[in-house]
């Protein structure tokens, strides 16, 4: 007879081995298993929540205490722009009038830095493009104290230069847009015969932008002077609408002149003195982006005003370099060349604009030296100048022979 519970003794299984008992036992085991799963899940979730808080606290402490000691690659990135970038949009609002809208600020800065660090070939010195970019660079850094030294000190920091260029460009575009908004509803109303430079502002919303060139009053301002009262062009508006008359940027529009100006030699002296030009100059230069104690006007300032007048008289909806057959950039430099070709005209015209806009009549301090174009274009003003020169030469010859 064996002893129960003896380590090496035989034992007898006295449990119920019926199918019903086995089923009940299996059900109990399943219930216990589900209970254990719930306990394990709750315990794991509790531990995870605690560990997460601990990690977050440790991370916060590490960030606050060791941010400056962390490697550069692990430091948090800052979303604020560089300190130099924050103030240069206002520079663009100012420089817009003095440089003009047709040169890239980025290109001007890169060109100027290459010139000042002697990285450009001297063979380029004679080109018109080189001269214009160099002049723009001089205008840019002379207007703002410290800009020249800042750019030179960081001439290898392309990111900073790009940032400054972008901000100045943004400011220039804003100023140009504001100037267009100033002229658009007014310029048509300034085309009356009795208009003077001190006339009050007249709003003319009746003529829509899309149909302006179809209006005889507007077309008379855009019409090149050489077609005015020309018997070969009895109805220039009808010819233009029929596609038989093309207006290009190499022609001088009537809004540049007094209303009674004819296509004769006197146009050489009266160009840019038209009442529409003078009134628009006053509206732009004394408008939203006026500069207190600003210096005298320059050829580029006046050329920019002429481009603004032409744009706001046209059907063009958005500012662009081209408006149909009209190249605004070419027109801009055509106006600038009027000052470069005739020093006496330059001094007189600058004095007129300074008188109208600033209240004094100072002219250019030093007249420009005429620069010959590599590909001179014969336009109406050149023809008038040639006619005057020929007449004066003939008169001098006849007087000397007597």
C-alpha positions in Angstrom: 0.0 0.0 0.0 1.5 3.2 -1.1 1.6 6.4 0.9 -0.1 9.4 -0.7 2.2 12.4 -1.5 5.3 10.2 -1.0 8.0 11.5 -3.4 8.7 8.2 -5.1 5.5 6.4 -4.3 2.8 5.5 -6.8 -0.2 7.8 -6.9 -3.7 7.2 -8.0 -5.7 9.8 -10.1 -9.0 10.3 -8.4 -10.3 13.4 -10.5 -13.3 13.4 -12.8 -12.3 12.6 -16.3 -15.7 12.9 -18.0 -16.2 15.1 -21.1 -18.5 17.6 -19.2 -15.8 18.1 -16.5 -13.1 18.7 -19.2 -15.3 21.3 -20.9 -15.9 23.2 -17.6 -12.2 23.1 -16.8 -11.3 24.6 -20.2 -13.9 27.4 -19.8 -12.3 28.3 -16.4 -8.9 28.4 -18.0 -10.1 30.8 -20.8 -11.6 33.1 -18.2 -8.4 33.2 -16.2 -6.4 33.8 -19.4 -8.5 36.8 -20.4 -8.2 38.3 -16.9 -4.4 37.9 -17.1 -4.3 39.6 -20.4 -6.2 42.6 -19.0 -3.8 42.9 -16.1 -0.8 42.7 -18.3 -2.2 45.4 -20.7 -3.0 47.7 -17.9 0.4 47.3 -16.3 2.2 47.9 -19.6 0.1 51.1 -20.4 0.9 52.5 -17.0 4.6 51.9 -17.4 4.7 53.4 -20.9 2.9 56.6 -19.7 5.4 57.0 -16.9 8.4 56.4 -19.1 7.0 58.9 -21.7 6.7 61.6 -19.2 10.2 60.9 -17.9 11.7 61.0 -21.4 9.9 64.3 -22.2 11.1 65.9 -18.9 14.6 64.7 -19.6 14.4 66.1 -23.1 13.1 69.4 -22.0 15.8 69.7 -19.3 18.4 68.7 -21.9 17.2 71.3 -24.3 17.1 74.1 -21.8 20.3 73.3 -20.0 22.5 72.0 -22.8 21.2 73.8 -26.0 24.3 75.8 -26.4 26.6 72.9 -25.6 24.9 70.5 -28.1 26.6 69.7 -31.4 25.7 72.1 -34.3 23.9 69.3 -36.1 21.6 68.6 -33.1 20.7 72.2 -32.2 17.1 73.2 -32.9 16.7 75.1 -36.1 15.4 78.6 -35.8 12.6 79.8 -38.2 13.2 83.5 -37.9 15.1 85.1 -40.8 18.7 86.4 -40.4 19.0 89.7 -38.6 20.2 91.4 -41.8 17.2 90.4 -43.8 14.5 92.2 -41.8 15.1 95.8 -42.8 16.0 95.7 -46.5 12.5 95.8 -48.0 12.4 99.5 -47.0 15.6 100.0 -48.9 13.9 98.7 -52.0 11.0 101.2 -51.6 13.5 104.0 -51.7 16.0 102.8 -54.4 13.2 101.9 -56.9 13.0 105.4 -58.3 16.8 105.9 -58.5 17.8 102.7 -60.1 14.8 101.9 -62.2 12.8 98.6 -62.5 14.7 96.8 -65.3 17.9 95.6 -63.6 18.1 92.7 -61.2 19.3 93.7 -57.7 20.9 90.3 -57.4 22.9 90.9 -60.6 23.8 94.5 -59.5 25.2 93.3 -56.2 27.1 90.4 -57.7 28.5 92.7 -60.4 29.5 95.4 -57.8 31.2 92.9 -55.5 33.2 91.5 -58.4 34.3 95.0 -59.4 35.2 96.0 -55.9 37.1 92.8 -55.2 38.9 93.0 -58.6 37.4 89.8 -60.0 36.2 91.2 -63.3 38.2 91.4 -66.5 39.1 95.0 -67.5 38.1 94.2 -71.1 34.4 94.6 -70.1 34.9 98.2 -69.0 33.8 99.6 -72.4 30.5 97.8 -72.6 27.2 99.6 -72.1 25.9 96.8 -69.8 29.1 97.0 -67.6 28.7 100.8 -67.3 25.0 100.6 -66.4 25.5 97.9 -63.8 28.4 99.8 -62.3 26.3 103.0 -62.1 23.5 101.0 -60.4 25.9 99.5 -57.9 27.2 103.0 -57.0 23.6 104.3 -56.6 22.6 101.4 -54.4 25.4 101.5 -51.9 25.7 105.3 -51.7 22.1 105.6 -50.7 22.4 103.5 -47.6 25.2 104.0 -45.0 26.9 100.7 -44.1 25.5 98.7 -47.0 28.7 98.7 -48.9 30.9 97.5 -46.0 28.3 94.9 -45.1 28.2 93.4 -48.6 32.0 93.5 -49.0 32.6 91.9 -45.6 30.2 89.1 -46.6 30.9 88.8 -50.3 31.4 85.0 -50.0 28.2 84.5 -48.0 25.9 83.7 -50.9 23.0 83.0 -48.6 23.1 86.4 -47.0 23.5 88.2 -50.3 20.6 86.3 -51.8 18.5 87.2 -48.7 19.4 90.9 -49.0 18.7 90.9 -52.8 15.3 89.2 -52.3 14.2 91.7 -49.6 15.3 94.8 -51.7 13.5 93.4 -54.7 10.4 92.8 -52.7 10.4 96.5 -51.6 11.0 97.7 -55.1 8.1 95.7 -56.5 5.9 97.1 -53.8 6.9 100.7 -54.5 6.4 100.2 -58.3 2.9 98.7 -57.7 2.0 101.6 -55.4 3.1 104.2 -58.0 1.0 102.5 -60.6 -2.0 102.6 -58.3 -1.4 106.3 -57.8 -1.4 107.1 -61.5 -3.9 104.7 -63.0 -7.1 106.5 -62.0 -5.6 110.0 -62.5 -3.3 110.2 -65.5 -6.2 110.3 -68.1 -7.7 113.3 -66.3 -4.4 115.1 -66.4 -4.5 115.3 -70.2 -6.7 118.4 -70.5 -5.3 121.3 -72.5 -5.4 123.7 -69.5 -3.5 121.4 -67.2 -0.6 122.9 -65.3 1.9 121.3 -62.9 -0.1 122.7 -59.9 -3.5 121.3 -61.0 -5.6 119.5 -58.5 -5.9 115.7 -58.7 -8.7 114.6 -61.0 -10.0 111.0 -60.8 -11.2 109.5 -64.2 -12.6 106.0 -63.5 -14.8 106.2 -66.6 -12.3 104.8 -69.1 -11.6 101.2 -68.3 -8.0 99.8 -68.5 -9.0 97.3 -71.3 -10.2 100.0 -73.7 -7.9 102.9 -73.1 -6.0 102.8 -76.4 -9.4 102.9 -78.2 -10.2 106.3 -76.6 -9.0 109.2 -78.8 -7.9 111.2 -75.8 -5.6 108.5 -74.5 -4.4 107.5 -77.9 -3.4 111.2 -78.5 -1.0 110.9 -75.6 0.6 107.6 -76.6 0.8 108.6 -80.3 4.5 109.2 -81.4 5.2 112.8 -82.1 6.2 112.1 -85.6 2.6 111.0 -86.5 1.0 114.0 -84.9 -0.6 116.3 -87.5 1.2 114.3 -90.2 -0.6 114.5 -93.6 0.7 111.0 -94.3 -1.2 109.7 -91.3 -4.6 111.6 -91.4 -6.3 109.2 -88.9 -3.6 107.4 -86.9 -6.1 105.8 -84.5 -8.0 104.1 -87.3 -4.7 102.9 -88.8 -3.6 101.6 -85.4 -6.9 99.8 -84.8 -6.6 98.3 -88.3 -3.1 97.0 -87.6 -1.5 99.3 -90.1 0.3 101.5 -87.6 2.8 100.1 -85.1 4.0 102.0 -82.0 7.4 100.9 -80.7 9.6 101.9 -77.8 12.0 103.8 -80.2 9.4 106.5 -80.8 8.8 109.4 -78.5 5.1 109.7 -77.4 3.3 113.0 -77.3 2.8 112.8 -73.5 6.5 113.7 -73.2 5.9 117.1 -74.7 3.7 120.2 -74.2 0.2 119.7 -75.8 0.9 122.2 -78.7 4.3 120.7 -79.6 4.8 120.0 -83.3 7.3 117.6 -84.9 10.0 120.1 -85.5 13.4 121.1 -84.1 11.9 122.7 -81.0 11.0 119.2 -79.8 14.7 118.7 -79.0 14.3 121.4 -76.3 10.8 120.6 -74.9 11.1 116.8 -74.6 10.0 115.6 -71.1 8.5 119.0 -70.2 4.9 118.0 -71.0 2.4 118.8 -68.2 1.3 115.1 -67.9 4.9 114.1 -67.2 5.4 116.9 -64.7 2.1 116.2 -62.8 2.9 112.4 -62.7 6.4 113.2 -61.4 4.9 115.2 -58.6 2.3 112.5 -57.8 5.0 109.8 -57.6 7.8 111.6 -55.9 5.6 113.3 -53.3 3.3 110.2 -52.8 3.4 107.3 -50.5 7.1 106.6 -50.9 8.2 110.2 -50.8 11.7 110.7 -49.3 12.1 113.6 -46.9 15.1 115.8 -47.8 15.5 113.7 -50.9 18.2 114.6 -53.3 17.5 116.1 -56.8 15.9 114.1 -59.5 18.1 112.2 -61.9 17.8 110.9 -65.5 16.8 107.5 -64.3 14.1 108.9 -62.0 12.6 110.8 -65.0 12.9 107.7 -67.2 11.1 105.6 -64.6 8.2 108.2 -64.5 7.9 108.1 -68.3 7.6 104.3 -68.1 4.9 104.5 -65.5 3.0 107.0 -67.5 3.2 104.8 -70.6 2.1 101.7 -68.7 -0.9 103.4 -67.1 -2.1 104.8 -70.4 -1.9 101.4 -72.1 -4.2 98.4 -72.2 -1.6 96.4 -70.3 -3.0 94.8 -67.1 0.2 93.7 -65.5 3.6 95.2 -65.3 6.0 93.5 -67.7 9.1 94.2 -69.7 7.1 93.9 -73.0 3.6 95.3 -73.8 2.8 94.1 -77.2 5.4 95.6 -79.6 6.5 98.1 -76.9 9.7 97.3 -75.0 9.6 99.2 -71.7 13.2 98.5 -70.9 14.3 99.9 -74.2 12.1 102.9 -73.7 13.6 103.5 -70.3 17.2 103.6 -71.6 16.1 105.7 -74.6 14.9 108.4 -72.2 18.2 108.1 -70.2 20.2 108.6 -73.4 18.4 112.0 -74.0 20.4 113.3 -71.0 23.6 111.6 -72.0 23.6 113.0 -75.5 23.0 116.7 -74.6 24.5 118.1 -71.4 22.7 121.4 -71.8 19.3 119.6 -72.1 20.2 117.5 -69.1 20.9 120.5 -66.8 17.8 122.3 -67.9 15.4 119.3 -67.6 16.7 118.3 -64.2 16.3 121.9 -63.0 12.7 121.9 -64.3 11.8 118.7 -62.4 13.5 119.8 -59.2 11.5 123.0 -59.4 8.1 121.2 -59.9 8.7 118.4 -57.4 11.1 119.9 -54.8 10.5 123.6 -55.1 14.1 124.5 -56.2 15.8 124.6 -59.6 19.1 122.8 -59.1 20.3 121.0 -62.1 22.8 118.2 -62.5 26.0 119.0 -60.7 28.1 117.5 -63.5 26.8 116.8 -66.9 27.3 113.3 -68.2 29.8 112.5 -70.9 28.0 111.3 -74.0 28.5 107.5 -74.5 28.2 106.2 -78.0 26.0 103.1 -78.4 27.6 100.1 -80.0 24.6 99.9 -82.4 23.1 103.4 -82.7 19.5 103.5 -83.7 18.1 106.4 -85.8 14.9 107.6 -84.2 12.9 110.7 -84.6 14.9 112.8 -82.1 18.1 111.8 -83.8 16.6 112.9 -87.1 15.6 116.2 -85.6 19.0 116.7 -84.1 20.7 115.9 -87.5 18.4 118.4 -89.2 19.3 121.1 -86.7 23.1 120.4 -87.0 22.9 120.5 -90.8 21.0 123.8 -90.7 23.4 125.4 -88.3 26.4 124.1 -90.3 24.9 125.5 -93.5 24.3 128.9 -91.9 27.8 129.0 -90.5 29.2 128.1 -94.0 27.2 130.8 -95.8 28.2 133.4 -93.3 31.9 132.6 -93.5 31.8 132.7 -97.3 30.4 136.2 -97.4 
